Amino acid sequence: MAALPDPTSPALGERLAEAWADGSLIPVGPAPAAELPASEHPAPKLPPAERVRADLVGTGESYAAWRLSAPGTDPVTVRVPLTDAAVGLEFPALRLVQEHAPQAGSAPLAAHPDGATSPIGVPCAVTGFVPGEVLSPQGWTPAHLAAHARLLARLHTIALPGRGALPALAPGPFSLEAEAASVFAWWEEHHPEALALPGDPAGSAGADGTRRILDRALAFCSRIDRDAGLTSDFVLSHGDLCATNVVWSHSEHPSPERDRTAAPGTPVPGFIDFEWAQADDRARDLAIIGGAVHGGPWYVPMDDAAVRAFVAEYVRESESLTDAAAPLGADHLLLRRDGWVAYERTAMLLHCSARASVGNELHRRVLPGLRERLSAFLAG
């Protein structure tokens, strides 16, 4: 049996081109390996393999992303796992997006979760391609933040009756403190090395210093639960909407799925990588994009005024899109957003620490600044 190609190798690109050209990557007829039945997507135009261009467009921590393109066809994205991560888990969410807010995400085309039956010999998921480029956090302007807030509001028009990964939803109310406690306990049990951080700004060393941050984060989340109340307001949340999962084009050349009403030159966002999408508190997506606790390529630095302007734009757009009887309330959303910052950035701190412990240079560089900003936020 031939060796399987590396998910980032030219050999894998060649296999992808052949599978797209022969119709096995996005099957048109019944195909047990395809997660979507043929009736749910149109018959693709199949280009000759020699005219297909396969470009590796990104490599994250779990997946390699390929763009397949050919003259006269719409390009597609193929995500190939770098580990044993499952593929196609985002498809239930993407189906909802295509039905209710197609500007916010790509079309799910086919998933091949079993390498033994996959046309390229390894698992993969195929979606429509979202054009644009990822900006550095420092490249985001107030116009980018406002456009992001408006598209996020459109995604969040998809209201859901409970919280969790689709389709299994748990009814509310939802406690942020309980969620944070469960996730922090998982890190301590499965990755105790993540707690072995250098000293925090107060001077404590190692795990004792990290536990102090965890305790402060839990206390912060408890206060948010008390002051904001436990929420039962759930929408379709992207779940990982950091700067690296937003791509930007301009209104002169939008894709068919994007808003053509924007003024010329307006930045037009598109959301990618719905791996963590689920029914959740809308404040989660408001928190992950950035704020006072930032670092690395993921989080946009935002002062208090910028955060307030971002949430206000989100509220305005949300209320223009829905006929909800009760207003969202910017102050209430800001409070819940702060709770998600405390929880999510603490979880990210543990993730960065674990990655740094195995030699990842990016996470090692990010760690001190993220810890310092998080400690200041939790103490504020």
N, C-alpha and C positions, 0 to 999 in steps of 0.2 A: 504494500500500500504506500502511495506517495506521501511524503511528509506534508503536514498542513503548513500553509504559509503563515508567516508572521502577519498579524492584523494590520501592520503599518507598511508592509513590504510591497514593492512593485508587483511581485507575483500575485498577491492578493488582489491588487488592482486589475490585473489581467483576468483573473477568475471572475471578478465582478462584471467586467465588460462583456465577457462571453455569456454570463448568465442573464444579463439584461437583454442582450441581443437574441438569445434563443428562447426568451419568454419564460424561463424558469424562475427568475428573480421575482417578478411580479406576475404570478400565474393568472391566466385568463379563464381557464377551465377549473374543474374541481381539483384541489391539490391539498391533501392532508397536512402538508408541511406549512401551508400558508395560513396565517392566523385569521385573515379576512377572506370570506367567500368571494367568488368572482363577481357576484352581482353588486358588490359594494364599491367597486372601482371600475372605471371604463377600461376597455381594451387599450393597452398602451401601443404607441407606434414603436415598432422594434427596429432600431438602426442596425446596420452591419457592425459586427464587433470591431472591425478595423476603424470605424468612424467614431467609436465611443471614446471619450476622454475620461479617465478615472483620476481624480485629484484628491489626495489626502488633505482635507481642509482643517482638521483639528484633532488633537489627541488630549483627552482628559485623563482623569485618574481611573475611570472604569471603561471607557470606550474610545475607539478610533472612529472618526467620521470621514466618510468618503463622499465626494460629489461626482455623480455620473452625468455626463452631458453629451449631446450629439446634435448635429444640425437638424432642425425641424422637429425637435422633441422638447418637452419640458424637462429640466434636470430633476434628479432625485437625490436624496441623501440616504446613505447606507451607514448604519451604526453597527460596528463589530466590537464585541466585548474584548477587553484586554485581560479580564480575569474570568471567573466562572459566573459572572453576573447574568441574571436572566434578561431576555430581550422581549420587547413587546408589551411590557407592563404598563407603558404609557398610553397604549392604544385606546382603552376605554375613555380616558380623558380627552384624547385627541378627537375621538368621534363626537363627543359633546361640543368641543371647540368648533369643529367643522359645521355642526348643525346650528350653533347659536352665536358664535363669534369667530368666523373664519379668518378675520384679520389678525387674530392673536396667535395662530399656530398653524402648523403644516398638516397636510392630509396624511392619515395612516394608510399605507398601501399594502404591505405584506410583512409578516414576521415569520422567521424560520428559527424556532427555539431549539431545535435538535440538530446538532452538527451532522449526525448520521444521515439526515434527510435534506439538509440544506444544500442548495445548488452550488455553494462555494466551499462546502466541506466544514464550515464553522457556523455557529449561530449568527444571525444578523436580523436587523429590522430595517424596513425601507419606508421612508416617508417622502412627502414633497420637500423641495428645497426652498429654504427661506433665504433670499438674497440679502446681502449687506455685509458690513464689517463690524467687528467688535472694537469698541473704543477703550482706551485705557481709562481708569477711573478719573484721572485728571482731565481727560478730554470731554467729560460731560459738562454741559452748560445748563443754565436755567431752562433754556428751550428744550434740551434733551430730557430733563427731569419732568417738565410739563407734558411732553409728548408721551413719555413712559407712563405717567400717571393716568393719562386719558385711555391708553390702550389697556392698561391694567384694569381700569374701571369697566371697560367693555368685557374683558375676560370674566370679571366678577359678577356680571349680570347672570351668570349660570348659578342659580341658587340650588342648594342641595339639602335634603332633609336630615342629614347626620354628618358625622365626621369620620374620616378614614379613607383607606385606599379603595377605589372603585372595584367592584360594585358593593362590597360589604361596608355598610355605614353604621356607625353607632350614634344613636340620638344624644343630644346634649343633656345637660350643660357640660361644658368642657373646662377643666381646671388646668391652667398653665403650670402651676406649681407641681401637680401630680405628674404631668408629662415630663417636665424637666427632671424631677427626681428619678423617674424611671430611666430616662436616657443617661443621666450621669451615673447611675448604678450600673448600667450596662457597660459603660466605658471602664469603670473601676474593675468590674469582673473580667471583662474580655481583653482589655488593654491597660493593665496597671502601669505600664511604662509611660502612658500618656500623662499620669499624675506626677511624674518625676521631672517637673519643670524647674528651672533655676529659680532663685529667690524672687518673690514678688516685690513691688515697690516698698512694702513695709519692712522688708528685710528677711522674711521667713524663707527657708530653703526647702527645696524638694517637694515631696508630697504634702507636707503640712501646709506649705504656702498655697499649693493648688487647692487643697480642701477648703482653705479659707475663702478662696474665690468661689468655689462651688457653693459653700454655705451662704455667701453673700448673694449669689445669684438666686438661690432658692428662696431666701428671705425677700428679695426684690420681687420675684414672681408671686409669692404669697401676698405681698402688699397690693400688687396689681389685681390679683383675683378678688381681694377684699374691696378695693376702691372702685374698680371697673365692673365688678360682678362677673360671674361665670357666664360665658356666652353660649348661645345656641344658634347664632347667626353664622351659617356655613355656606361657603361658595366654592366653586372650583378654583383651587389655589395651584399655582405653578409649583410652589414648594422649594424652588432653588433659584429664585429670580435675582441673581447677582449680576454684576456688570458683564461677566463672560458669557452669560446666556441671553443677552440682548444684542441683536445685530441692527445696524443702522444703514439706511439708504436715504435718498432725498426725494422730495415730492415731484421732481422733474421726471423721474424714472421709477415710479412705484411698480411693484408686481401686481398682478390682477387681484390678489387677495388683500392688498393694502389699501388704505384710504386715499382716494384720488381727489378729495376735496381740500386737502391741505394747500396752503399758499406756497408758491414757488420758493424753493430753498429750505422749506421746513424739514427738519430731521424726522424721518419716519422709522419707528421701531418695529422690530419683529422678534418674537420670542422663540427660542429653540430649547431643546433638551428638556422634555417634560417627564424625565425619569422619575422625579419625586412628586409629580402632580397627584393631588388627592382633594377630597372635600375637607375644607379647613376654615379656620378663622381668617377673614380677609386681612386682618392686621399682620399676618405672617408675611405676605408678599410686600406689604408696605415697609416692613422692617429690614428685609434681607438686602435691599438694594444699597444701603449705606447709612451714613449718619456720623455721629461723633466717634463711634467705635468702628474703625476701618483699618485696612491693611491689605497688602498684596494686590493682585489684579481683580479682586472680587468686589470690593466695597467702595462706593463713591463717597469721598469726604463731603459732609454736609454739616453746616452749623445749624443752630436752632432755627434761625429764620428760614433757611433753605428747606429744612424738614417740614416746617409749618406750611410753607408755600406749596410743597409737593403734596401734602395731605389735603390741603384746601382745594387744589386743582383736581385731585382724585374725587373728593366729595362733590364738587360742582358737576363733574362729568357723570358720576354715578347717578346723581339726582336727575340729570337731564335724560338719562337712558332708561330709567325705571319709574314706575308709578307707585313706589312704596309709600305707605301712609305716613310712616314716621321718618324724619330725617336721620341721616347717619350720625351726625354730631362729630365735628372735627376733634374737639377736645377729648371725647371718649375714645375715638380711634387713636389719637396720639398716645393716650395712656396705655391702651392695649399694645400699641406698637412698641412702646418702651419695654413692656414685659417680654415681648418676643426678641427684642435686641439682647436683653439680659440672658435669656435662655439660648438663643441661636449662636451668639458670639461666644458664649462659654463652651458650647458644644464644639464650635469651630476651633477654639483654643486647644481643646483636647485632641481634636483631629490633627491640627498643625503639630502638636507635641509628638503624637504618635508617628507622624510622617517624618518629622525631624529626627526621631530616634533611630530611623533606619537609613538616614543619610540624605534625605531630600533637602536640597539646598534652598529652594524657594521657601519652604515652610520653616526652615531654620531661621532664615532672614526675617520672615514676617513675625515670628513668635514674640520677640521682646516688645515691639511696638503695639501689637494687638493686646498683649497682656497688660501693658501700661494703660492704654486707653480704656480697656474693659474695667480695670480696677478703679480708675477715676470715675467712670460712669456709674458703677455699682455703689461707690461711696458718695455720689452726689445727691 
